[in-house]
């Protein structure tokens, strides 16, 4: 029997922030800043524990981008099967795009068959610029 987890204030705030930024990746520091901006007093350690617990429970996607030393998160929301596909992450704005298309699935399969290399979608993301940031740069 699975133990029911206590829904802490930290978890509720992270879920609220995640829903408001559902297409963005975010760091623990951004959550801490958000909590402070809301005038709430939630211990930083509580936020980190909540992020870890929510990742373990499958509510958040947790990964380490190649262009950063920090771990980032994304609220899964409607994308409950994030561990089965890769993502693209904009290095400028943090937008996260789910690669749920047949081409991406075929790419992962081809890498496995051609090179014997298994891509781990939960920790792999492609970095670049989204169309909005690319247009703003032009």
VMD Tcl script that draws the C-alpha trace (Angstrom):
set ca {
  {0.00 0.00 0.00}
  {1.43 3.35 -1.05}
  {1.72 5.94 1.69}
  {-0.20 9.14 1.01}
  {2.15 12.10 0.91}
  {1.50 15.21 2.92}
  {0.82 18.19 0.64}
  {3.03 20.83 2.17}
  {2.75 24.55 1.53}
  {6.01 24.24 -0.43}
  {4.52 21.56 -2.70}
  {1.40 23.62 -3.27}
  {3.46 26.70 -4.19}
  {5.67 24.72 -6.56}
  {2.60 23.23 -8.24}
  {1.05 26.70 -8.55}
  {4.27 28.10 -10.03}
  {4.64 25.10 -12.36}
  {1.10 25.44 -13.71}
  {1.68 29.15 -14.36}
  {4.94 28.34 -16.21}
  {3.97 25.00 -17.77}
  {6.11 25.45 -20.89}
  {9.16 26.70 -19.01}
  {11.87 24.96 -17.12}
  {12.70 26.49 -13.75}
  {15.31 26.21 -11.03}
  {14.94 25.81 -7.29}
  {16.25 29.37 -6.97}
  {13.38 30.67 -9.08}
  {10.92 28.93 -6.76}
  {12.63 30.47 -3.72}
  {12.41 33.92 -5.37}
  {8.74 33.32 -6.22}
  {7.92 32.36 -2.63}
  {9.66 35.50 -1.34}
  {7.89 37.70 -3.92}
  {4.56 36.31 -2.69}
  {5.52 37.41 0.84}
  {5.41 33.87 2.15}
  {7.74 32.35 4.68}
  {8.69 28.87 3.47}
  {12.05 27.41 4.43}
  {14.43 26.93 1.48}
  {15.18 23.36 2.61}
  {11.42 22.64 2.48}
  {11.32 23.83 -1.12}
  {14.24 21.57 -2.09}
  {12.63 18.58 -0.33}
  {9.33 19.32 -2.05}
  {11.04 19.51 -5.46}
  {12.74 16.16 -4.85}
  {9.52 14.52 -3.62}
  {7.47 15.90 -6.51}
  {10.11 14.63 -8.97}
  {10.06 11.18 -7.37}
  {6.25 11.16 -7.51}
  {6.31 12.02 -11.23}
  {4.74 15.48 -10.94}
  {7.91 17.25 -12.10}
  {10.47 16.46 -14.75}
  {13.97 16.93 -13.30}
  {17.05 17.20 -15.48}
  {20.46 18.83 -15.82}
  {20.94 20.77 -19.04}
  {24.33 20.54 -20.73}
  {24.74 24.32 -20.64}
  {24.24 24.61 -16.87}
  {25.60 23.24 -13.63}
  {22.17 23.50 -12.03}
  {19.29 21.08 -12.07}
  {16.07 22.39 -13.59}
  {12.49 21.22 -13.33}
  {9.33 21.35 -15.37}
  {5.79 20.77 -14.23}
  {4.46 17.79 -16.19}
  {0.79 18.73 -16.21}
  {-0.66 17.12 -19.33}
  {2.71 15.58 -20.25}
  {2.65 12.72 -17.76}
  {4.85 10.54 -19.97}
  {7.85 12.89 -20.12}
  {10.15 10.00 -19.30}
  {9.37 8.45 -22.70}
  {10.41 11.32 -24.97}
  {13.17 13.88 -25.34}
  {12.89 17.64 -24.98}
  {14.29 20.76 -26.57}
  {15.16 23.61 -24.19}
  {15.65 27.23 -25.22}
  {18.89 28.45 -23.70}
  {17.62 32.02 -23.61}
  {14.07 31.90 -22.19}
  {13.99 28.34 -20.78}
  {11.01 27.20 -22.87}
  {10.77 23.43 -22.94}
  {9.32 21.69 -25.99}
  {8.21 18.07 -25.76}
  {9.43 15.93 -28.67}
  {6.47 13.57 -28.85}
  {6.57 13.11 -32.61}
  {7.34 9.98 -34.61}
  {10.58 11.52 -35.93}
  {12.00 11.93 -32.40}
  {10.99 8.39 -31.44}
  {12.61 7.06 -34.62}
  {15.76 9.10 -33.87}
  {16.08 7.55 -30.41}
  {15.50 4.06 -31.83}
  {18.02 4.66 -34.64}
  {20.72 5.75 -32.17}
  {20.15 2.56 -30.19}
  {20.27 0.31 -33.26}
  {23.11 2.08 -35.10}
  {25.44 2.83 -32.19}
  {24.22 0.61 -29.34}
  {23.77 3.77 -27.27}
  {20.70 4.19 -25.08}
  {19.42 7.74 -24.75}
  {17.88 8.49 -21.37}
  {14.99 10.88 -22.12}
  {14.53 11.95 -18.50}
  {18.00 13.53 -18.41}
  {18.49 14.43 -22.07}
  {17.47 17.67 -23.74}
  {18.56 19.41 -26.90}
  {19.66 23.00 -26.39}
  {19.14 25.90 -28.77}
  {16.89 28.89 -29.38}
  {13.12 28.79 -29.70}
  {11.43 30.59 -32.59}
  {10.55 33.63 -30.42}
  {14.08 34.13 -29.10}
  {15.56 33.52 -32.55}
  {13.23 36.16 -34.05}
  {14.09 38.63 -31.26}
  {17.79 38.09 -31.91}
  {17.41 38.94 -35.63}
}
mol new
graphics top color blue
foreach p $ca { graphics top sphere $p radius 0.5 }
foreach p [lrange $ca 0 end-1] q [lrange $ca 1 end] { graphics top cylinder $p $q radius 0.2 }
display resetview
